[in-house]
Amino acid sequence: VLVSNLVRNAYIHSACGAFIDVYTEGTTLVVENDGERRLDGDRIFERFYQGSKREGSTGLGLALVRAVCNCYGLRAEYDFRDGRHRFRIVRP
């Protein structure tokens, strides 16, 4: 659920032809995708929050990511730099 929601979110919210990268940094999972502007990092993991509505989006995907992380002692992080959204799942 966690990985599929991150990848699906990147796919739905990327422009046609954009790149999505999935990789690890040690024990951290990273999912990156191209984007035009920073998302509201304080709200993106809230249930039903949809910053910019896209067809096929319910506003639950990232909330489920956060819920799974909380169950397993992981941490979900978001950052935006150099035109890329970067979601990290960190195992402390």
N, C-alpha and C positions, 0 to 999 in steps of 0.2 A: 504494500500500500504506500509506504513512504517513498520508495524509489519511483514507482509508476506515477504517483501524483506529482512529484517534482519534474519528471520528464514530460508528462502530459501538460503541465502548467507552462513549461518552457515552449513546448510546441504550439499550444493554443495562443500564447501571447507573443509569439515571434512573427515577424513579417515573412512573407513568402521568400524563400531563398536564404533566409538567415541561418546562421550556424548555431548548433547546440552541442556543447561539450560536456561529457560526463567522465570524471576521473577521480582518483583518490590522491590524497596527500597524507601519507602515513595512514593513520586511522580515521581520517576525515574524508567523507564523500563530498564531492563538489559537482554541482550542475550549473553550467553557465549558458546564457543565451544573449543574443544581440538585443539591444533595446534603445529606445530614443531618449528616455528620461528616467530618473530615479523614481522608484515606487515609494509609497508611504511606509517606511520600515517599521513604524510604530503600530500599524494597523493590518499589514498584509497577512498576518497569521490569525486574524480574527475571523470567526464564523460569518459567512455571508458577505464579507467585505469584498467589493469589486471596484477597485479604483477606476479602471476603464473597462466597461462591460464588453465582453467578446462573446460571440455565439459559441455555445458549448461550454460556457463557464458558469458554475453554480456558486462560486465563492466559498466552497467547502474544501477544496484540495489542499491548500496550505494550512488550513485549520486542522485537517486530519494529520498532516505532516507533524505539526506541533504536538498534537495529542499522542501520536505514536512515540515521538521523541520523549515526551514526559513520562510515558509508561516504561521506557527502557533506559532512562537516565542519560539520554542524549540531549544535545543542544542544537536548535535550528537557528542559523544566522543568515542575514541578507546584507548584501553590499552592492553598490553600483559604481563602476569606474570604467573609464575608457570605452563607454558605450556598451557595456556588458552588465547584465544582471548576474549576480553570483550568489547562489544558495549553497550553504555549507551545513553538513550534518556532522557535528563534532562529538566524538566519544571522549569524555574527559579522562 
